[in-house]
Amino acid sequence: MMQYYPFIWLIILSITLLIYLINDGSALGMSLSIPWLPHRLQQKALNLLLPTWDANQTWLVFTLAGLYGGFPLGFSVVMNLLYLPLILLLLALICRGAAIEYAIKSHKKYWLLTLSLSSLIIIVLQAYALTTMVSSIVKSIISNYNGWNTVYFLLGTSIFLLFDLQLGLNQLADRSTIKAQRLLLIILMICFTSFIFMYTPLSVTKFFNHWQLLVLILTELMFVILMLTQRHNPIFFRIILIFFALLNMTIVEYCIFPYYFPNCLSYQNAAAETSSLKFMIGLAMLMLPLIFFTLFYFKHYFRTNMHDIYY
């Protein structure tokens, strides 16, 4: 049983990271597009952003703290690789929070532009962190690896950008954005498929040697086709997007398993002591339901009791 504790903690961190990418991705998508939305949708976007944008960072903090506590050696390697991007990400998050508060209380257009620009910087830094991590892991596994880092960075940025815009437009639930959402989903699927099949020889080898992942790709295509043939339904659309994110994250993690850190460092070798992992897993089982309940309560409370913000 002791050998399963690192894997259980890895699953917990993967779930919290996915929750962060989905929840904050929705806020980033709305923030990115808000200067170019009609005034009616700008008002709606600000109403949705105010009670949720800071709570979304809870999942990012939990993931980073869990990485530090559960995989201290891996955390040191990641910080050594991504120290500057993570500092810039922190500054961009602070700038976005300030822009939201000032945009709500001011009529100045430049605060909306600042909000959009800071959100774009956050998305680019997230994509840079992903592509740099995966590229470093693959380079440590395959000695003769010679990938096109610039191309893959642009593909990763496109995936994050399109996914967040999809979530943001879906959150606004306005019929005027239906065609844009469908077009973005098709482009997103093409970008991600290109990213997976072009990224490394390792991932291509695993695709063709394991029919299970080919089935996952076919399932992804089936869901996209199903979405295109259905009437617009924001909840159904969001379920598809969440399935899409979960599927893609599973594929990426499968392709580099078990080396989730650079320098051929597996998650087992990077894990903390068993007693520490047992304590953190037990604590997470208590904390996560409380976090879920608190965030759900505040979202429901503000959604039902908050009037339009003066903007």
ABEGO torsion letter per residue (X at the ends): XAAAAAAAAAAAAAAAAAAAAAAAAAAAAAAAAAAABBAAAAAAAAAAAAAAAAAAAAAAAAAAAAAAAABAAAAAAAAAAAAAAAAAAAAAAAAAAAAAAAAAABABAAAAAAAAAAAAAAAAAAAAAAAAAAAAAAAAABAABBBBAAAAAAAAAAAAAAAAAAAAAAAAGBAAAAAAAAAAAAAAAAAAAAAAAAABAAAAAAAAABAAAAAAAAAAAAAAAAAAABBBBAAAAAAAAAAAAAAAAAAAAAAAOABABBGGBBAAAABBBAAAAAAAAAAAAAAAAAAAAAAAAAAAAAAAABBBBBX
